[in-house]
Amino acid sequence: MNCNLFKIFFVTGSVRTKVWICVLIALAGYFVATLSSFYSNSRQADRLAALQTIHFPLARLSDETVNTFKNQISKYENAFLTGETEQAIEGNHLSTTILQLLEQMKKVAAQNTYFSPEASLIEELQSQYNEFYRLAPEVYLRTQSIETSLELQKKVQQLGNMQTRLLDDLLNLSQHLAHSVEQDIQDERRHAQTNTLFLGLLFVLVLIIATLISRCFANRQIIEPLNHIQEMVVRFAQNREISQPPQGNKDDEINNLATSFWGMTEELKQTMVSKSYVDNIIKHMSGGLMVLSADQTLIKINNTTATLLGFSEKEMLGRQISEFISDDTIHLFKNRALNVLARGEEVINLEICLVTLQKTKIPALFSGSVMRTPDQEVEAIICVVNDITQRKKAEAMLRKIEVERALAKTASLAAIGELTSSIAHEMRNPLSSIKMNIKTIQQKLGTEDAIFSELTEITCQQSMRLETMLNDLLSYGKPLQLNLSQSSFPALMQETLSTIAQEKKNRGVVLEINNNLSDDLSLLVDVELFIRAFSNLVLNAIQWSPQDGTVQITARTSRHADQIKQVVIQVRDNGPGINPEKIGRLFQPFFTTREGGTGLGLANVRKIIEYHGGTVTGENSLAGGAVFTIFLPIAQPEPTIEA
């Protein structure tokens, strides 16, 4: 067992196999925690059943026996005092009831060995009561003869002693059983609290263990091989020797990638290029290239560098590179670039600002490395600068509309996106083959065999449903690229109405639209993606509304907590509402409350809205039904960044 567990860290199969192993590790942990929970709950259910079938009935029967016996005593005493034999006869009739109650108590106590002492006591009380029952009628039916009969007076005294002792024993038994029930309830409450704490700790422990095992497995089987490939790329970029990766399983895509890259580098070593060819490559590089001498003066630049800074090549050559760095980053550049290069180390993606001929600043990423002669003398310093002005503008806009918050929430999808695309691609070909074969079988069978014809039709429908689920999964897993444009709420509403027209007609639902936005208000959105998300919410409202129901759509403006103006769009239905226990999971992937749903609809809605810098919520309306609300920031003027 331990050997098999150890071997999973040396799996050499495909990435898909390794991912499934990670999933199985998590499922195994969940299975262990679930079995423990099931066992604990079963034990508690058994104890509660014992309370219901034994403890409570015994206590109730005991109380009833005491009350009946007290009633009998009362009737006997009335007969004794008044001399009325009718009261004594009525008391005699209660004896049968008392004996039946004692017999029932004995049967209930016999169901559990825990009540063996009580069963013995009940049997002893039966015996005492039988003696009392034999003597009582003889005394209480002859009350007039008691004064003249010495024998009857002795029996009266004996009967009184028996009655007192029997009543005390019955009362003691009743109090004991009542106390036992109360004690058992307290014990069950403590058991429940302990059980809850134990299960909580168990689930946390299992989660931590499963996470650690999955992380170790993923690090060894996926992350480390990918890091090795990255190291190969870095070594190749530095013109350093790359060792051949070990031979692995032919199904291991990562190992195949490393082998292919190594083969490519070996082929490149055999390629001979001319100086003019290299110069032409440098000339047309998209990034700026600066070649420095050992004293950090410029000895060569490419066209991109000259165009970027506005100087000619002649004006720049022979000058110190620090002359083209802005004053606010020159100190950083000297410490973390020039000094590092002077030590012979490389610099990668240092963010600085360049100064153009017009004295404007250009944000750029600076990278540099030292080129040496065979004698290890510094021959030149190769520097590359990349203009990141557009990236800075994009970052400013993203910060303005809070896209960083949306990207933070969806960052966990980055790794899943590539895996999802791979899985979807791998499954589409077999699925297409299945659909084609089913169509061929349908054409071959025709209507000759009704059963097989129906089975092939069901298979075809399920294949189409699986294809739809794959499309939703692929759409949810891959990152979005927004094509933003200005639009208005009426225009977006009109497109949405066209999309949901058929479903609205089929359900007979009435749409009430309340647009409280000004006519000149525009929204900066990706129209296609936003309509997809908005239509999904409206369709959900229509499908959950009763036949001929009403769906209300309201648009207005409000201000966020940080005073950013935003548009609020609400979609309200008059359906059954949302289960309060499930509200927190509405937008989770693969969670659905509708039969046939994939559980990706609302997840895709949240993803699209958050990519727009907004948020979406779902809750129950006080007036009944559910209400989904979109909060979308209003487009702001683009921030100005020095070019």
Secondary structure as the mmCIF struct_conf table of DSSP 4:
data_model
#
loop_
_struct_conf.conf_type_id
_struct_conf.id
_struct_conf.beg_label_comp_id
_struct_conf.beg_label_asym_id
_struct_conf.beg_label_seq_id
_struct_conf.end_label_comp_id
_struct_conf.end_label_asym_id
_struct_conf.end_label_seq_id
HELX_RH_AL_P HELX_RH_AL_P1 ASN A 2 LYS A 7
HELX_RH_3T_P HELX_RH_3T_P1 ILE A 8 PHE A 10
BEND BEND1 GLY A 13 GLY A 13
HELX_RH_AL_P HELX_RH_AL_P2 VAL A 15 ALA A 50
HELX_RH_PI_P HELX_RH_PI_P1 LEU A 51 HIS A 55
HELX_RH_AL_P HELX_RH_AL_P3 PHE A 56 THR A 82
HELX_RH_AL_P HELX_RH_AL_P4 THR A 85 ALA A 109
TURN_TY1_P TURN_TY1_P1 ALA A 110 GLN A 111
HELX_RH_3T_P HELX_RH_3T_P2 THR A 113 PHE A 115
HELX_RH_AL_P HELX_RH_AL_P5 SER A 116 TYR A 140
TURN_TY1_P TURN_TY1_P2 LEU A 141 ARG A 142
HELX_RH_3T_P HELX_RH_3T_P3 THR A 143 SER A 145
TURN_TY1_P TURN_TY1_P3 ILE A 146 THR A 148
HELX_RH_AL_P HELX_RH_AL_P6 LEU A 150 ALA A 218
HELX_RH_PI_P HELX_RH_PI_P2 ASN A 219 ILE A 223
HELX_RH_AL_P HELX_RH_AL_P7 GLU A 224 ALA A 237
TURN_TY1_P TURN_TY1_P4 GLN A 238 ASN A 239
HELX_LH_PP_P HELX_LH_PP_P1 SER A 243 GLN A 247
TURN_TY1_P TURN_TY1_P5 LYS A 250 ASP A 251
HELX_RH_AL_P HELX_RH_AL_P8 GLU A 253 LYS A 269
TURN_TY1_P TURN_TY1_P6 GLN A 270 GLN A 270
HELX_RH_AL_P HELX_RH_AL_P9 LYS A 275 LYS A 283
TURN_TY1_P TURN_TY1_P7 HIS A 284 HIS A 284
BEND BEND2 SER A 286 GLY A 287
STRN STRN1 GLY A 288 LEU A 292
TURN_TY1_P TURN_TY1_P8 ALA A 294 ASP A 295
BEND BEND3 GLN A 296 GLN A 296
STRN STRN2 THR A 297 THR A 297
STRN STRN3 LEU A 298 ILE A 301
HELX_RH_AL_P HELX_RH_AL_P10 ASN A 303 LEU A 309
TURN_TY1_P TURN_TY1_P9 GLY A 310 GLY A 310
HELX_RH_AL_P HELX_RH_AL_P11 GLU A 313 MET A 316
TURN_TY1_P TURN_TY1_P10 LEU A 317 GLY A 318
BEND BEND4 ARG A 319 ARG A 319
STRN STRN4 GLN A 320 GLN A 320
HELX_RH_3T_P HELX_RH_3T_P4 ILE A 321 PHE A 324
STRN STRN5 ILE A 325 ILE A 325
HELX_RH_AL_P HELX_RH_AL_P12 ASP A 327 PHE A 333
HELX_RH_PI_P HELX_RH_PI_P3 LYS A 334 LEU A 338
HELX_RH_AL_P HELX_RH_AL_P13 ASN A 339 ALA A 342
TURN_TY1_P TURN_TY1_P11 ARG A 343 GLY A 344
STRN STRN6 VAL A 347 VAL A 355
TURN_TY1_P TURN_TY1_P12 LEU A 357 GLN A 358
BEND BEND5 LYS A 359 LYS A 359
STRN STRN7 LYS A 361 ARG A 372
TURN_TY1_P TURN_TY1_P13 PRO A 374 ASP A 375
BEND BEND6 GLN A 376 GLN A 376
STRN STRN8 VAL A 378 ASP A 387
HELX_RH_AL_P HELX_RH_AL_P14 THR A 389 LYS A 400
TURN_TY1_P TURN_TY1_P14 ILE A 401 GLU A 402
HELX_RH_AL_P HELX_RH_AL_P15 VAL A 403 LYS A 409
TURN_TY1_P TURN_TY1_P15 THR A 410 SER A 412
HELX_RH_AL_P HELX_RH_AL_P16 LEU A 413 LEU A 445
TURN_TY1_P TURN_TY1_P16 GLY A 446 THR A 447
BEND BEND7 GLU A 448 GLU A 448
HELX_RH_AL_P HELX_RH_AL_P17 ALA A 450 GLY A 477
BEND BEND8 LYS A 478 LYS A 478
HELX_LH_PP_P HELX_LH_PP_P2 PRO A 479 LEU A 480
STRN STRN9 SER A 485 SER A 487
HELX_RH_AL_P HELX_RH_AL_P18 PHE A 489 THR A 499
TURN_TY1_P TURN_TY1_P17 ILE A 500 ILE A 500
HELX_RH_AL_P HELX_RH_AL_P19 ALA A 501 ARG A 507
TURN_TY1_P TURN_TY1_P18 GLY A 508 GLY A 508
HELX_LH_PP_P HELX_LH_PP_P3 VAL A 509 VAL A 509
STRN STRN10 VAL A 510 ASN A 515
BEND BEND9 LEU A 517 LEU A 517
TURN_TY1_P TURN_TY1_P19 ASP A 519 ASP A 520
STRN STRN11 LEU A 523 VAL A 525
HELX_RH_AL_P HELX_RH_AL_P20 VAL A 527 TRP A 544
BEND BEND10 SER A 545 SER A 545
HELX_LH_PP_P HELX_LH_PP_P4 PRO A 546 PRO A 546
TURN_TY1_P TURN_TY1_P20 GLN A 547 ASP A 548
STRN STRN12 THR A 550 ARG A 559
TURN_TY1_P TURN_TY1_P21 ALA A 561 ASP A 562
BEND BEND11 GLN A 563 GLN A 563
STRN STRN13 LYS A 565 ARG A 572
BEND BEND12 GLY A 575 PRO A 576
HELX_RH_3T_P HELX_RH_3T_P5 PRO A 580 ARG A 585
TURN_TY1_P TURN_TY1_P22 LEU A 586 PHE A 587
BEND BEND13 GLN A 588 GLN A 588
TURN_TY1_P TURN_TY1_P23 PRO A 589 PHE A 590
BEND BEND14 THR A 593 ARG A 594
TURN_TY1_P TURN_TY1_P24 GLU A 595 GLY A 596
BEND BEND15 GLY A 599 GLY A 599
HELX_RH_AL_P HELX_RH_AL_P21 GLY A 601 TYR A 611
TURN_TY1_P TURN_TY1_P25 HIS A 612 GLY A 613
STRN STRN14 THR A 615 ASN A 620
TURN_TY1_P TURN_TY1_P26 LEU A 622 ALA A 623
BEND BEND16 GLY A 624 GLY A 625
STRN STRN15 ALA A 626 PRO A 633
HELX_LH_PP_P HELX_LH_PP_P5 ILE A 634 ALA A 635
HELX_LH_PP_P HELX_LH_PP_P6 PRO A 637 THR A 640
#
